[in-house]
Amino acid sequence: MPASWAERLEELLAFLDRHDPNRGFRFEGEAKEVFDRLSRGVKKAFIREAVGASSIKRAKDWIKTFRDELDRCARALGARGFLLSKELKSFIEDPEAHLEKKLQFYLYDLLRGRVSREEFEERGRAAVTTSLMTNLRSVYQDWVLLALWSIMAEDHGAEIAYPEHRCLHLERLGRQRLGEINPNLILHVWGRGSLSFFLEAPRPVGWEDTSDLMKAWRLYVALRPDIMVHGGLVMNLVDPSRDPPIAPPDVIIECKELVDWYIRVRDVKGPLAKPLTVEEWRSKWIQGLYEGLADILGVTPSKAAERVKEQRGLRLREDHVVVLYRSFYRPRAMYLVCRARTPGDVKRYLEGEGVTVIDGVGFRRDALRVLAEEVVKVARPSTRLEELSARLLSTLSGAGVKLTPQGLVESALRYVEERLQDFAGWLKNTAPPEA
């Protein structure tokens, strides 16, 4: 049976008492190798006891599936690479080593006598558990998005329109100094138009002035769906001319990786706990927020605001948070992708509130094909070329001629080549298209 973390700690403390009684941790050569081996042994044993060996194995299995889908998506879209957040990149490279980093400073404090073993165990367990759960959530959420992208490429001819360097962005950062939130990816779907994807937005951004928008944005960031999809080319999610100050999404997709996600609660605190000014209350989107809360709580908007104030925030079940996103953002369609099966009563409640539930998905990408088909339908032309090709494909389809967008282009070019003189004459007598 492997040694416990407490037993490994005793071995490490004995080594330090002999070689480093002052706890300077300045080792060289063989002593450094021994210290690194012993300290890592403590952390590995602690992690095994805190989350279980089965959880580490599950993390590695999920990571392999995620990497496979990442490679498949990159090939399908002809992407040149991908960009991950620093946190997720570290986790998928080596989940155990990543969790060990979360214990580093706590362990040093323990070895120096600054915290007790009980304090180390409490803080370390919380850090490791939170990191594991957060990263597994990101892995599943990103897998869903990657699977949708690759299905759209394989089944619908989607191509990368943005970013120009053709890298898949799975980061979650806005442009801090510019006050912008750019899309993670824009796909061009031939014959339909474009789709703009935003992952975990709206996100915190910086502002160069002290406008009301800057003051109110912290409230808006409190409501952050997993995935927003906009039809057309949307280069900046922030739109100060709107109320709310955000480009309205056509589709919202929430992802749930836990089996018991629906019994968990979320603290909607922070910005919601702060008293609102009269100007903030006049904002339609803040009114909409409390109207959504009121629907969930079964009270009036003013009563919902009072409850938030009394509790300095609000605790909502996760299924209620999903409905709040739906009532607040008012997308054309909202979908909930669940790795496991969702109980019938929860599913009926969500679908009664306008949320389509796709459950029992696991990591079966075929289970997402219907969702990909629905998302593609919200694509909108953003250029005259897209509008014309979409119109021609629709007309040809009505005449019984089925063509892919690429097939339309190739057929049109062959037709022009065969009738080049007629085409040249037509061009001379036709006003040139606008740039």
C-alpha positions in Angstrom: 0.0 0.0 0.0 1.5 3.4 -0.9 2.7 5.6 1.9 0.3 8.3 3.1 1.0 12.0 2.6 1.6 12.3 6.4 4.2 9.5 6.3 6.0 11.1 3.4 5.9 14.5 5.2 7.7 12.9 8.2 10.4 11.7 5.8 10.8 15.1 4.3 10.9 16.9 7.7 13.6 14.5 8.9 15.7 15.3 5.8 15.2 19.0 6.3 16.1 18.8 10.0 19.4 17.2 9.0 20.3 19.3 6.0 18.3 22.6 6.2 17.2 23.4 9.8 16.7 27.1 8.9 14.4 26.2 6.0 16.1 28.3 3.4 15.5 25.6 0.7 18.8 26.5 -1.1 19.9 23.1 -2.1 22.4 22.0 -4.8 23.5 18.8 -6.4 22.4 15.6 -4.8 20.7 17.3 -1.9 18.5 19.2 -4.3 17.5 16.0 -6.1 16.6 14.4 -2.8 14.5 17.4 -1.7 12.7 17.6 -5.0 11.9 13.9 -4.9 10.7 13.9 -1.3 8.6 17.1 -1.6 7.0 15.8 -4.8 6.3 12.6 -3.0 4.4 14.5 -0.4 2.4 16.4 -3.0 1.5 13.4 -5.1 0.4 11.4 -2.0 -1.7 14.4 -0.8 -3.4 14.8 -4.2 -4.1 11.0 -4.4 -5.8 11.2 -1.0 -7.6 14.5 -1.7 -9.3 13.6 -5.0 -8.6 9.9 -5.5 -6.5 8.0 -8.0 -9.7 7.4 -10.1 -10.2 11.2 -10.5 -6.7 11.5 -11.9 -7.3 8.7 -14.3 -10.6 10.3 -15.4 -8.8 13.6 -16.0 -6.2 11.9 -18.2 -8.9 10.1 -20.2 -10.8 13.3 -20.7 -7.6 15.1 -21.8 -6.9 12.4 -24.4 -10.4 12.8 -25.8 -10.0 16.6 -25.8 -6.6 16.4 -27.6 -8.0 14.1 -30.2 -10.9 16.5 -31.0 -8.6 19.4 -31.0 -6.4 17.7 -33.6 -9.5 16.7 -35.6 -10.9 20.2 -35.5 -7.6 21.8 -36.6 -7.4 19.4 -39.6 -11.0 19.9 -40.6 -10.7 23.7 -40.5 -7.2 23.9 -41.9 -6.1 25.7 -38.7 -2.4 26.5 -38.2 -2.5 25.9 -34.5 -4.4 26.7 -31.3 -4.2 29.0 -28.3 -5.2 27.8 -24.9 -5.3 29.7 -21.6 -2.2 29.3 -19.5 -4.1 27.4 -16.9 -5.7 24.9 -19.3 -2.4 24.4 -21.2 -0.6 23.5 -18.0 -3.4 21.1 -17.0 -3.6 19.2 -20.2 0.2 18.8 -20.4 0.3 17.0 -17.1 -2.7 17.2 -14.8 -0.8 15.8 -11.8 2.1 18.2 -12.1 -0.4 21.0 -12.5 -2.2 20.1 -9.3 1.2 19.8 -7.5 1.9 23.5 -8.4 -1.3 24.4 -6.5 0.3 23.0 -3.3 3.8 24.5 -3.7 3.5 27.6 -1.5 1.2 25.9 1.0 3.8 23.1 1.5 6.6 25.7 2.0 4.5 27.4 4.7 3.9 24.0 6.3 7.6 23.1 6.3 8.5 26.5 7.8 5.9 26.1 10.5 3.8 29.0 9.4 0.7 26.9 9.1 -0.4 23.7 11.0 -0.9 20.4 9.3 -4.7 20.8 9.7 -4.5 24.2 8.0 -2.4 22.8 5.2 -4.8 19.9 4.7 -7.8 22.2 4.6 -6.3 24.8 2.2 -4.5 22.3 0.1 -7.5 20.1 -0.4 -9.7 23.1 -1.4 -7.0 24.3 -3.9 -6.5 20.9 -5.5 -10.2 20.0 -5.7 -11.2 23.4 -7.1 -8.4 23.3 -9.7 -9.4 19.8 -10.8 -13.1 20.6 -11.1 -12.5 23.9 -12.9 -10.2 22.4 -15.4 -12.4 19.4 -16.1 -15.2 21.8 -16.7 -13.1 23.7 -19.2 -12.0 20.5 -20.9 -15.6 19.4 -21.5 -16.9 22.8 -22.5 -14.1 23.2 -24.9 -14.6 19.7 -26.3 -18.2 20.5 -27.0 -17.2 23.7 -28.9 -14.4 21.9 -30.8 -16.8 19.1 -31.8 -19.3 21.6 -33.1 -16.6 23.4 -35.1 -15.3 20.2 -36.7 -18.8 18.9 -37.5 -19.6 22.3 -39.2 -16.4 22.0 -41.2 -17.0 18.3 -42.2 -20.8 18.5 -42.8 -21.4 22.1 -43.8 -18.2 23.3 -45.4 -17.4 25.8 -42.7 -14.1 27.7 -43.0 -12.2 30.0 -40.7 -12.9 33.7 -41.5 -11.3 35.1 -38.3 -8.7 35.3 -36.9 -6.6 36.0 -39.9 -3.7 33.8 -38.6 -6.1 30.9 -38.6 -5.4 29.7 -35.1 -8.2 28.2 -32.9 -8.6 30.5 -29.9 -9.8 28.8 -26.7 -8.7 31.7 -24.5 -11.0 33.8 -22.4 -9.5 37.3 -22.4 -10.8 40.6 -23.7 -8.7 43.4 -25.0 -8.1 45.1 -21.7 -7.1 48.6 -22.8 -9.4 48.8 -25.8 -12.6 47.9 -24.0 -13.3 45.2 -26.6 -14.2 41.6 -26.6 -13.4 39.9 -29.9 -14.7 36.6 -31.0 -12.8 33.4 -30.4 -13.6 32.3 -33.9 -15.7 33.4 -36.9 -16.7 30.6 -39.3 -17.9 31.2 -42.9 -20.5 28.7 -43.9 -20.7 28.6 -47.7 -24.2 29.4 -48.9 -25.4 30.6 -45.6 -23.1 33.3 -44.1 -21.0 33.7 -41.0 -21.1 32.6 -37.4 -19.3 34.4 -34.6 -18.4 32.5 -31.5 -17.7 33.9 -28.0 -16.4 31.7 -25.3 -17.3 32.6 -21.7 -18.3 36.2 -22.4 -18.9 38.9 -21.5 -15.5 39.1 -19.7 -13.8 41.9 -17.7 -12.4 44.6 -19.9 -10.7 47.9 -19.3 -12.1 51.4 -20.1 -10.3 54.6 -20.8 -12.9 56.8 -19.2 -15.2 56.8 -16.2 -18.4 56.4 -18.1 -21.5 54.8 -16.8 -20.8 51.8 -18.9 -17.5 51.2 -17.1 -19.2 51.4 -13.8 -22.0 49.1 -14.8 -19.9 46.5 -16.7 -19.0 44.7 -13.5 -22.7 43.9 -13.1 -22.9 42.5 -16.5 -19.9 40.2 -16.2 -21.7 38.4 -13.4 -23.9 36.7 -16.0 -21.5 34.8 -18.3 -22.8 32.0 -20.4 -20.5 29.3 -21.7 -20.9 29.9 -25.4 -22.5 32.7 -27.3 -23.1 32.4 -31.1 -24.0 35.4 -33.3 -25.1 35.2 -36.9 -22.9 37.4 -39.1 -19.6 39.0 -38.6 -19.5 40.4 -35.0 -16.0 41.7 -34.3 -16.7 43.2 -30.9 -19.2 41.9 -28.4 -19.3 45.3 -26.6 -21.8 47.7 -28.1 -22.2 50.9 -26.0 -25.1 52.1 -28.2 -27.3 49.2 -26.9 -29.1 48.7 -23.7 -27.8 46.2 -22.6 -24.4 47.2 -24.0 -23.7 44.0 -25.8 -24.5 42.5 -29.2 -27.5 40.2 -28.6 -26.6 36.5 -29.2 -28.7 34.4 -31.5 -27.8 31.2 -29.7 -26.5 30.4 -26.2 -25.0 27.0 -25.4 -24.4 25.9 -21.8 -22.4 22.8 -21.0 -22.7 20.6 -17.9 -20.0 18.0 -17.2 -21.1 16.8 -13.8 -23.6 14.0 -13.2 -25.4 15.9 -10.4 -25.1 19.4 -11.8 -28.8 20.2 -11.3 -28.6 20.0 -7.5 -25.6 22.3 -7.2 -26.0 25.9 -6.3 -24.1 29.0 -7.3 -23.6 32.2 -5.4 -24.5 35.1 -7.6 -22.8 37.6 -5.3 -20.1 40.2 -5.8 -21.5 42.9 -8.1 -25.1 42.0 -7.4 -24.6 42.6 -3.7 -23.7 46.3 -4.3 -26.5 48.8 -3.9 -27.6 50.2 -7.3 -27.7 53.9 -8.1 -30.8 55.5 -9.5 -29.1 55.7 -12.9 -28.3 52.0 -12.8 -31.9 51.2 -11.9 -33.1 53.1 -15.0 -31.1 50.8 -17.3 -33.3 48.4 -19.2 -30.8 45.5 -18.9 -30.7 45.8 -15.1 -34.4 45.8 -15.0 -34.3 42.7 -17.2 -31.9 41.1 -14.8 -34.3 41.5 -11.9 -37.3 40.5 -14.0 -35.5 37.2 -14.8 -34.7 36.7 -11.1 -38.3 37.5 -10.2 -39.6 34.8 -12.6 -37.3 32.2 -11.1 -38.1 33.1 -7.5 -41.8 33.6 -8.1 -41.9 37.1 -6.8 -42.1 40.7 -8.2 -38.9 42.4 -9.5 -38.8 44.7 -6.5 -39.0 41.7 -4.1 -36.2 40.0 -6.0 -34.1 43.1 -5.6 -34.9 43.2 -1.9 -33.9 39.6 -1.5 -30.6 40.2 -3.2 -29.9 43.1 -0.9 -30.9 41.2 2.2 -28.7 38.3 1.4 -25.8 40.4 -0.1 -26.2 38.3 -3.2 -28.2 35.3 -4.1 -27.9 31.5 -4.1 -29.4 29.9 -7.2 -29.6 26.3 -8.3 -27.7 25.7 -11.5 -30.9 24.9 -13.5 -32.2 28.3 -12.4 -29.0 30.0 -13.5 -29.5 28.5 -17.0 -33.1 29.9 -17.1 -31.8 33.3 -15.9 -29.4 33.4 -18.9 -32.3 32.6 -21.2 -34.6 35.3 -19.8 -31.9 37.9 -19.5 -30.1 37.6 -22.9 -33.2 36.4 -24.8 -31.5 34.5 -27.6 -33.4 33.0 -30.5 -32.5 29.6 -29.2 -30.8 28.2 -26.1 -29.3 24.7 -25.7 -28.0 22.8 -22.7 -25.5 20.1 -23.4 -25.2 17.6 -20.5 -22.6 14.8 -20.4 -24.9 12.7 -18.3 -28.6 12.1 -18.3 -30.8 14.8 -16.8 -33.8 13.8 -14.6 -37.1 14.1 -16.3 -38.5 16.7 -14.0 -35.5 19.0 -14.4 -35.6 18.5 -18.2 -39.3 19.3 -18.4 -38.8 22.5 -16.3 -36.0 23.7 -18.6 -37.7 22.9 -21.8 -40.9 24.6 -20.4 -38.7 27.7 -20.0 -37.5 27.6 -23.6 -34.2 25.7 -23.1 -33.6 22.7 -25.4 -31.8 19.9 -23.4 -29.4 17.6 -25.1 -28.4 15.1 -22.4 -26.5 11.8 -22.2 -23.9 13.2 -24.6 -20.8 11.9 -22.9 -18.0 12.4 -25.4 -20.1 11.2 -28.4 -19.6 13.8 -31.0 -22.4 12.3 -33.2 -24.8 13.4 -30.4 -24.0 17.0 -31.3 -24.8 16.8 -35.0 -28.3 18.0 -34.5 -27.1 20.9 -32.5 -24.5 21.8 -35.2 -27.3 21.7 -37.8 -29.4 24.1 -35.7 -26.5 26.5 -35.0 -25.7 26.7 -38.7 -29.2 27.9 -39.4 -28.5 31.2 -37.7 -25.6 32.0 -40.0 -26.1 35.4 -41.7 -24.5 36.8 -44.9 -22.2 39.7 -44.1 -21.1 40.4 -47.7 -22.8 40.7 -51.1 -21.0 37.6 -52.2 -22.5 35.6 -49.3 -25.9 37.0 -50.0 -25.7 36.1 -53.7 -24.4 32.6 -53.2 -27.0 31.9 -50.6 -29.8 33.1 -52.9 -28.5 31.1 -55.9 -28.1 27.9 -53.8 -31.7 28.3 -52.6 -33.1 28.9 -56.1 -31.2 25.9 -57.5 -32.3 23.7 -54.7 -35.9 24.7 -55.5 -35.3 23.7 -59.1 -34.1 20.3 -58.0 -30.4 21.0 -58.4 -28.4 20.2 -55.3 -25.0 21.8 -55.0 -22.5 22.4 -52.3 -21.2 26.0 -52.0 -17.9 24.9 -53.4 -19.7 23.1 -56.2 -21.6 26.2 -57.1 -18.4 28.2 -57.4 -16.7 25.6 -59.5 -19.7 25.1 -61.8 -20.1 28.8 -62.3 -16.5 29.2 -63.2 -16.6 26.4 -65.7 -19.8 27.9 -67.2 -18.1 31.3 -67.6 -15.0 29.6 -69.1 -17.1 27.9 -71.8 -18.9 31.2 -72.6 -16.1 33.6 -72.0 -16.9 36.0 -74.9 -20.5 36.3 -73.9 -19.4 36.9 -70.3 -17.0 39.6 -71.3 -19.7 41.3 -73.3 -22.1 41.1 -70.4 -19.5 42.7 -68.1 -18.9 45.6 -70.5 -22.6 46.4 -70.5 -23.1 45.9 -66.8 -22.3 48.4 -64.1 -19.4 47.1 -62.0 -20.3 45.8 -58.6 -19.7 48.0 -55.7 -16.4 47.4 -53.8 
